[in-house]
Amino acid sequence: MSMKLPKGSKKAIKRYLKSRFRKEQAKAIMQKTASIYTDFVREAPEPLVMNFLRSKYYGGLSIFAFYEAMERDVDNDVLQEILWCRLNKRS
């Protein structure tokens, strides 16, 4: 069973992929990100805090999953932009 990426992360990652890759490549990277994210969530301990920090925790896992899906070949600036968009929920 696949886990859904957090909305803010999914939107920010899709925006980045759309601006840099062809549709087929972007879709493949997004699927790989979702698969890695599912593995991370299954392996990660459950967060102890049940408030807004919980969403930040899963958002962080999604960014790490994207980093791994890109085979660790992505600039820090890209990761910071995705994180910024996720945290601020910019459209």
Secondary structure, DSSP 8 states (H G I E B T S, - for coil): ------HHHHHHHHHHHHHHS-HHHHHHHHHHHHHHHHHHHHHS---S--SHHHHHHHHHHHHHHHHHHTTT---HHHHHHHHHHHHHT--
